Every structure is written in structure tokens, then in C-alpha cells.
Amino acid sequence: MQKVLISGASVAGPVLAYWLDRYGFEVTVVERTPAVRHGLGGHAIDLFGAAVDVIDRMGLGEAVYEARTRSDQLTLYRDGKRPITVDLARFNAGISRRHVEILRGELTRLLYDATRERVEYVFGDSIATLDDDGSGVDVTFERGEPRRFDLVIGADGMHSAVRRLAFGPEESMRRPLGGYLAVYSMPDELELGSRTLLHMKVGRIATTYGVHQTGQARACFLFHRAGELRYDHRDIEQQKRILADEYSDYGWEVPRLLKHLDAADDFYFDSITQITLDSWQRGLVGLVGDAGYCPGPAVGGGTSLAVITAYVLAGELAAARSDIRSGLRNYERKIRSLVELSRSIGPTVVRTIIPGDKVAFGAVPLAFRVLPHLPTWLQRQIWSANNLGKAFRSTPLPDYTDLVRS
């Protein structure tokens, strides 16, 4: 039985582990955090089209749908202007179940629960070195004993350690899009319930929404910078200071949101940056999801892309069996067009959701005003049929059913 090591236990890693196990591989997942990162923290992510189909094939479709976010109302605020409210419940009632918004932590929990009985998970450790001798990969760990695997896959996110070890420094592969995202949980002092409040200025956004499962709220910030910020992606306190400084003069409800920043234990902050490798394999080491082709957090459908590509990678490895390199090449060939499309959408989305000038800023409230007056069927279509969603809905999903062994 071929042994596969996967680094990363968020989304791509567990999806890949699930299908490799079904196809008869022996799978180990190593994750640097001391426990699985599940729960109700993290930001809301979207699953579109073929990604939902993969989840359905894993038997998790109903559970994921039940765990979805349930925002019923969105109110847009701007300084000196009257708020504009959109009734999301009308749109959500008509949106297909092939578009589900769910908190990342909830999705991670469901994926982990679906795999933990059959897949070996090693928490609190990470890969230190990789030595690919052509017939296997000798792996040393920061804490555990050295082991040998037939294949190593990096599913460890935008700042992938596997990619750094096998492909080189991150700096040469980064394409910053100029935006930054921060998210954390806080008490629901504004009694949001199922409402979302969004305040916009040129180049900066602050939003907060209720989390129905916990009665808490989530604070979310998006801002644009012409020059790239320099910070340590693992230094949470430094990142909190950056956010606090950026919004120190913002006004609105931001001071109330920021007073919970120091206590937040699920704080996330990162640049909206793409990873632009041309190849996602190096011998017997491969990459999947954000580790190989991050399209940009919050702008390129990275979670949907991770789910779909992990499914394809597992299937192509199973189809190739002993010829692992052939399986990796076929995986690259099958996902390339979708990766490139997702990557191409990111810059436009950044400019749209973080308006960088007064013209773009003025177009947002206009859209909010017009939308409620359109026929309901057209409102739903506009709300759900964005370019990214259409791309994932139209993606053909290969059928690897005949390769299942257990």
C-alpha cells in the first residue's frame, strides 16, 4: 500500500485524505497546530458548484448546508449618507444549494470528523526536511521521528512549508494584489442576530455580522495599501497592531469592534496575495490548494478551488497507481484552466470590493439602491451568478467511482 504524507489539516488536506483513503492509499496528515482548527472561528467562505458536488460525494452535503451562515439583512453605511438596507432573505430563498456560505472552522470540523477514524492525524508537528531520492521521500519532523513516504503533498496554505522546502522561497512566487483582510470573533454587542452591517470608505471597509450558532459576532476588515506591508505571518500581536493602527481614525462602530481585538483568540490577518507557480509538482512532492495556486484570500474562490483540486488530485493518483509522477502530471493538466481562471478573477474582485477611488466608491451604493427595485427573480440571479460562481458551477467533475476500494 502506497504511503502518502499530507501537510495541512484545514480544507484541501482532509478532502485529499478522504479520497486517497477511499482509493486504497495509506494516509498521514501532519498539522503544526496542536489540535484541529475547527469550531466557529474564522471567516465565512463560499462553496460553489463543483465544490458542493465533491462535498455531496463525501456524504457531507446535508451537514454542510445545515451549518451554513444565515444572514438575512445587509445594511450599507457611509459617512454623511443615509444607510441602505438589502433584504438578503429574499435572495437566499431562491439561491441554489450549489452555493453554500459556511464558516471555515465549521467546514474544517466536518471534514476532520469524516476522516479521523481512517486517516492518521499528527498534530503539533511540522515537516523539517524532505529528501526525495526518486523512489520515495525521507521526511524529518520538528518533533516526531523520521519517516519515509511514497509521496508528500503540501496542503498547508499560502505560506506553505512544503513549498518552501521543495520549490524555494515564497518571495519569488508571490503576487500581492494590494489588499489586506482581518477577521476575528467578538461578543454581539450590537445585537446583530442574522444582520450584517457594512461601512465603507475609499480604500477601507469595516463590517460585522452575527453568528447564529454561538450568538457571537464576527468583525471583518478589508483595506487597500499601495505599498506592501512587511510583517511576520506568524506574529499575531504584530498583525493586531497593524490593524489597530490602520483603523485608529475610522469612526463609525469601529472603536467598539477594536476594543475586542486584544482578546480575540481566533484572529486572522493576511495580505490578499496570489501564489503563481507554473508547476505544482517536483519529483515525488506535490502541492494542492493555496499552497500551490492561492488565488488570493477572499477574492478568488480559494476554498472551492481547494476542494475541487484535492478531489481531482486523489483521483488522478489513484488512476495512475504506481506511476505517481504520471498521476501528478495528469492532475496538473486537468486543473490548470480552472486555476488560471480563478487567478485571473482576483485582481478585479479586489478593485470591486475595496474601491480605491471616488468613482468606484460611488458605484457601490448605486448598485445597492437599484437592486431592491428589480424583479425578485432578477435580484436572485444577479446576487448569485457572479463570474466566479458561474465558473465553478460549470466545471466538469471527473467520476472516479470505479477506483474506490473501500
Buried (B, 14 or more C-beta within 10 A) or exposed (E): EBBBBBBBBBBBBBBBBBBBBBBBBBBBBBBBEEEBBBBBBBBBBBBBBBBBBBBBBBEBBEBBBEBBBBBBBBBBBBEEEEEBEBEBEBBBEEBBEBBBBBBBBBBBBBBBBBBBEEBBBBBEBBBBEBEBEEEBBBBEBEEBEEBEBBBBBBBBBBBBBBBBBBBEEBEEBBBBBBBBBBBBBBEBEBEBBBBBBBBBBBBBBBBBBBBBEBEBBBBBBBBBBEEEEEBEBEEBEEBBEBBBEBBEEBEBBBEEBBEBBEEBEBBBBBBBBBBEBEEBBBBBBBBBBBBBBBBBBBBBBBBBBBBBBBBBBBBBBBBBBEEBBBBBBBBBEBBBEBBEBBBBBBBEBBBEBBBBEEEBBEEBBEEBEEBEEEEEEEBBBBBBBBEBBEBBBEBEBEEBEEBEEE
